[in-house]
Amino acid sequence: MTTTIQIHGTCKNGYERVKDAFAQNFADGHEVGAALALVVRGETVVDLWGGYADAQRTRPWLEDTIVNVYSTTKGLTATCAHRLVDQGLLDIDAPVAKYWPEFAQAGKEDLPVRYLLSHRAGLSAVSALINVDDGYRWEILRYALAIQQPWWEPGTKFGYHALTFGTLVGEVIRRISGMTVGEFFRKGDRRAAGDGDLHQLRAGPRRSLRRDDPGRTRRYRSQQPHRQGLHGPDLAHL
């Protein structure tokens, strides 16, 4: 027996198709619980929620149900890159090396910016040994990616660049604008939240993510299979 999920919240006139699509996801069995908010020119035009907050369907999804989010800043970073395209300062079909000369090595001399944005660059990981703390240092990861040989022929495959997308696209943005992604984003959108970085949220208390948390992995190597010619230099000297 199919249970009809009640959709809660508000939807301004003209956005009914958004609400219909939201409800259809439940009807088709694609959602257990979800929420959706849409803000247009500072006005909240859609604010919907429905379903359950657990797989057992015992806890209703409420207006203030908090969930974890993934990779939300990749979209903001890509938006910054496209702003540069709109301004005529970035050509996504040009080689990355046009803007980031040190990138022109290890077979990446002609790799276009387009492949960075579409996760087809073959740079989803680095073979260099980097400790966790250095993984937060821009110059370390930037250097490791500049010298990295692609894991596959760029453009021929897709591989999610979960941990490298921000550095790859962000360095192109930095070379063109002279600003970090966060600075460039805030300059282009005065409504951006406060003076924090792009990961600033307003979800209330959350678990500490201190770097000295003993539960954190202290060292890691790429999970990509070893290939001859990628011997993983130690970058600790940088």
MARKEKOL-661096 format. One record per residue: x, y, z negated of N, C-alpha, C in turn; residue in one letter. Coordinates in steps of 0.05 Angstrom, whole numbers, plus 32768, in hexadecimal, padded with zeros to 4 digits. Layout:
// MARKEKOL-661096
XYZXYZXYZA/...
//
This chain:
// MARKEKOL-661096
80117FE88000800080008000801180198000M/800C802C8012801B80448014801080598001T/802280657FF1801A807A7FDE802080957FEBT/800C80A77FEB800F80C17FF6801E80D37FE1T/803480DF7FEA804480F07FD88039810C7FD9I/803381177FC2802A81337FC1804181467FC3Q/803F81597FD58053816D7FDA804C81867FC9I/805F818E7FB9805B81A67FA8806A81BE7FB2H/806381D57FA9807281ED7FB0806282007FC2G/807182117FD0806582267FE0807182257FFCT/8061822F800F80698230802B805B82488038C/806A825C8041805E8274804D8052826D8068K/803F827D80708033827A808A8048827C80A0N/8046826B80B3805A826A80C9806F825580C5G/8070824980AD8084823480A88077821980A1Y/805E821680A9804F81FE80A3805C81E580AFE/806981E880C7807681D180D3808D81C780C2R/809A81D880B380AF81CF80A180A381BD808BV/808D81C68080808081B6806B8076819C8077K/806B819C808F80628183809B80798170809FD/8090817A80A880A7816880AD80B1815D8092A/80B1816E807D80B98165806380A8814F8059F/808D8152805C807A813E8053807D81248064A/80838127807E808481108090809C80FE8088Q/80B18109807D80C880F9807480BF80E5805EN/80AD80EE804D80A280DC8039809080C78045F/807F80D08057806C80BE8064807A80A88074A/809180AF807F80A0809C808F80B3808A807ED/80B3808F806480C3807F805280E080878051G/80E7809F805B810380A8805A810B80B58040H/80F880BD803080FE80CB801780F180BD7FFFE/810080BE7FE880F480B77FCF80ED80D07FC0V/80FF80E37FC080FA80FE7FB4810B81127FC2G/8101812B7FC48111813F7FD28106815B7FCCA/8116816F7FD2810E818A7FCF811A819A7FE7A/810D81AF7FEE811681BF8005810F81DD7FFFL/812281EE8002811D820B8000812982198018A/811A822C80238123823B803A812082588035L/813682678037813682848032813C8292804CV/812B82A58054812E82B4806D812F82D28066V/814682DE806C814A82FB806781438302804AR/814C82F18038814882F6801B812D82EE8010G/811B82E48020810182DB801780FF82BD8018E/80F682B1800280F28294800180D8828E800FT/80DA8281802680C2827B803680B9825F8033V/80CB824D802A80C48231802580D18229800BV/80C2821D7FF980CD82127FE080BC81FA7FD9D/80C681E37FE180B681CA7FDF80C581B57FCFL/80B581A37FC280C1818C7FB580AC81767FB3W/80B5815E7FAF80A281487FAD80B0812D7FA9G/80A081197FA280AB80FE7F9F80B680F97F83G/80CB80E97F8280D680E07F6880F480E47F67Y/80FE80E77F4E811A80ED7F4A812A80D37F44A/811D80BC7F46812C80A37F428121808E7F55D/8131807A7F5B812A80667F6E811280557F65A/810F80537F4A80F980437F3F80DE80527F40Q/80E0806C7F4880C8807D7F4A80B980807F30R/80C980857F1B80BC80897F0180BE80A67EF8T/80D080B57F0380D380D27EFB80CC80E47F12R/80B780F37F1080AF81057F2680C5811A7F2CP/80C881207F4580DA81367F4D80CC81507F46W/80D981617F3680CD817A7F2D80DA81927F3BL/80CF81A97F3680D981C17F4280F681C67F3BE/80FF81BF7F23811A81C47F1A812B81AB7F19D/812481967F268135817E7F27815081847F34T/8165817D7F26818081837F2F818C816A7F3CI/8199816E7F5381A681587F6181C281607F69V/81D3814C7F6D81EE81527F7781ED81597F95N/820081687F9F8201816F7FBB821C81677FC6V/821D81637FE08236815B7FED823C816D8005Y/82558176800682608183801D8250819C8027S/824381A98015823381C0801D824481D78028T/825D81D9801E826E81EF8027827A81EA8043T/827881D1804D828181CD8069827081DD807CK/825681DE8077824581EE8088824B820C8087G/82528216806F82598232806C82738238807AL/82868225807882A082288086829C822980A4T/828C821780AE8286821680CB8278823080D4A/8267823A80C38259825480C9826D826A80CBT/8281826B80BA8296828080BB82A5827D80D6C/82AB826580DE82B9826180F782A8826B810EA/828F8265810E827D826E81238279828C8123H/827C8299810C827B82B6810C829382C1811CR/82AA82B4811982C182BD812882BD82B98146L/82B082A3814D82A9829E8169829782B58173V/828382BC8163827082D1816B827E82EC816ED/829382F0815F82A28309816082B783088176Q/82B982F2818582CD82F0819A82E982EB8191G/82ED82E38178830782E0816D831082C2816DL/82FE82B0817183048293817082F882868188L/83088276819682FF826681AC8301824981A3D/82EA823B81A082EB8220819682F6820C81AAI/82F9821481C38306820281D68324820781D9D/832E821B81CB834B822181CB8359820E81B8A/8373820981BD838281F881AA83838204818FP/838281F4817A838581FD815F839F820D815CV/83B48203816A83CE820F816883CF822C8172A/83BC8234818183BB8250818A83B882628171K/83AA8259815D83A68269814583B88260812EY/83C08247812E83D0823B811983E7822D8126W/83FD823B812D84138230813C842082178130P/842282158116842E81FE8109841F81E4810EE/840681E7811783F581CF811C83FE81C08135F/840E81CD8146841681C28160842C81AE815DA/842781988151843A8182814E842C8168814AQ/843B8152814C84308137814884198131815AA/841B813B817384068135818783EE81468186G/83EF815D817783D7816E817383DA81888182K/83ED818A819583F281A381A283D981AE81B1E/83CA819D81BC83B381A681CC839881A081BFD/8398819881A6837F81918198836E81AA8195L/835581AA819F834581C2819E833781C68183P/833081DF817E832281E68165830881D78163V/82FB81D2817A82E281C4817B82E381A9816CR/82FA819B816E82FC8181816182FE81848143Y/8308819A81398308819E811C82EB81A18112L/82DB81B0812082C081B5811882AE819D811AL/82B4818B812C82A38173813282AE81598126S/82C2815B811482CD8144810782D9812F811AH/82E48139813082EF81278145830D812B8148R/831A813981358337813F8137834981288130A/833E81148122834F80FE8119836181058101G/8358811980F28367812380DB8357812180C2L/8349810B80BE8337810780A783468101808ES/836080FD8090837180F78078838E80FE807FA/839F80FE806B83BC8102807083CA80EA8066V/83E080E4807383F080CD806B840480D48055S/840980EE8051841B80F7803C841180F08021A/842380EC800E841C80E67FF2841981017FE4L/840181067FDA83FB81207FCD83ED81197FB2I/83F781267F9D83E981217F8483D081327F82N/83BE812C7F6F83A481387F6E83A681577F6BV/83B781607F5A83B9817D7F5683C2818C7F6FD/83D581807F7D83DF818C7F9683C9818B7FACD/83B681797FA983A181777FBC838F81907FBCG/839181A07FA6838281B97FA4839281D17FAFY/83AB81CC7FB683BC81E27FBF83BA81E47FDDR/83B181FC7FE783AC8200800383C481FB8014W/83DB8206800B83F38204801B83FD81E7801EE/83F881D6800A840081BA800B83F081AB8020I/83D681AD801E83C5819E803183C781A9804DL/83CA81C3804F83CE81D0806983E781C58077R/83FD81C38068841681B980738413819B807BY/8406818C80698403816F806E83F2816A8087A/83DE817B808C83CD817880A483DC818280BDL/83EC819680BA83FB81A080D1840F818C80DCA/841B817C80CB842E816880D48422814D80D9I/8408814A80D383FB813080D583F6812780F2Q/83FC810E80F883F58102811183D880F9810FQ/83C780FF812383AB80F6812283A980D8811FP/839480CF8110839080B3810B838480A58124W/837780B58135836D80AA814F837180C08164W/836E80BA817D837080CE8191835A80E3818EE/836280FC8189834E8110818583398112819BP/832081148192830A811681A682FD80FC81ADG/830A80E681A7830080CC81B082EE80BE819BT/82F180C7818282E180BB816C82D880D08159K/82C580C9814882BB80DA813382C380CE8118F/82CD80DE810682D480D580EB82D080EC80D8G/82BF80E880C482B880FD80B182D1810880A3Y/82D7812180A782EE812E809A82E68139807FH/82E08127806D82D4812F805382E681428043A/8300813C80428312814C80318324815E8040L/8323815E805B8335816F806B83278184807BT/830D8183807F82FE8195808F830381B28087F/830181B7806D830481D28063831F81DE8068G/833481CE8065834F81D9806A835481DD8087T/834B81CA8098835081CD80B5834181E580C1L/832781E780BC831881FD80C7831F821780B8V/83238214809E8329822C808D834382398095G/83578229809C8371823480A4836F824480BEE/835E823A80D18359824880EA834C826380E3V/8338826380D1832B827B80C9833F828F80BCI/8350828480AB83648295809D837882A180B0R/8381829280C48394829C80D7838882B380E7R/836F82B180EE836282C580FE835A82DE80EEI/834E82D980D7834382EF80C7835582FA80B2S/836982EA80AA837A82F28094836D82EE8078G/835682E18078834782DC805F834282BE805BM/833E82B780428336829C803C831982998045T/830F8280804682F4827B804E82E0828A803BV/82E68288802182D58295800D82D482B38011G/82EB82BF801682EC82DC801A82DD82E48034E/82E182D5804982D482DB806282B682D78060F/82AD82C38052829182BE804F828382D4803FF/829082DD8029828482F280198284830D8028R/8298831180388299832A80478282832B805CK/827C8314806782678313807B824B83118070G/824983098056822E8306804A822F8312802ED/8227832A802B8229833880128216832C7FFDR/8204831A800681F2830D7FF381FE82F47FE7R/821682ED7FF0822382D57FE5822582D87FC6A/822482C17FB8822282C27F9B823B82CC7F8EA/823882E37F80824D82ED7F6E826982EF7F7AG/827C82EC7F69829882ED7F7182A582D17F70D/829482BD7F6D829F82A27F6B82A782977F86G/82B1827E7F8682B882727FA082A082667FADD/82A482597FC4828D824E7FD3827F82377FC5L/828B822C7FB0827E82167FA3826E821F7F8AH/826B82397F86825D82427F6F823F823B7F70Q/8235822E7F5B821982267F5A820D82337F41L/81F382337F4081E5823D7F2881D282277F1ER/81DD82107F1881CD81F97F1081CF81F47EF2A/81DB82067EE381DD82027EC781F581F07EBFG/81F581E57EA6820B81D57E9C821181BD7EAEP/822A81B67EB08232819F7EC0824B81937EB4R/8250817A7EBB8267816C7EB1828181797EB8R/8294817A7EA582AE81867EAB82BC81777EC0S/82CA81867ED282DA817A7EE682F781837EE3L/830081857ECA831B818E7EC5832F817C7ED2R/834581887EDB835A81787EE9836881657ED5R/8366816B7EBB837381597EA8836181437E9ED/834981417EAA8336812C7EA3834481117EA8D/834781007E94835580E67E98834680D47EABP/832D80D97EB1831E80C87EC3832380CE7EE0G/833280E47EE5833880EB7F01834F80DA7F0BR/834E80D47F24836480C57F31837C80D87F33T/839380D07F2A83AA80E27F2983BA80E27F43R/83BB80CD7F5183C980CD7F6A83B980BC7F7ER/83BC80C37F9783AD80B37FAB83BD80B37FC5Y/83B8809E7FD483C3809D7FF083AB809C8003R/83B080A3801B839A80A1802F839180848030S/837780818034836B80668037836D805C8054Q/8377806E8066837980668081838F80508084Q/838C803E809783A08029809B83BB803580A3P/83D18029809983EB803380A083F1802F80BEH/83FD804380C98405804180E58422804980E7R/8431803C80F9844D804280FD845080608105Q/8462806D80F88467808980FE8459809B80EAG/8448809080D8843B80A080C38445809580A8L/845C809F809F846980938088846480A1806EH/845480B6806F844B80C38056846180D18046G/846B80E88050847F80F78041847481018026P/848581038012847D810E7FF9847E812C7FFBD/8467813A7FF6846681577FF9846A81667FDFL/847381587FCA847581657FB08489817C7FB0A/849B817C7FC384B081917FC384A581AC7FCDH/848D81AD7FD8848381C67FE3847981D87FCDL/
//
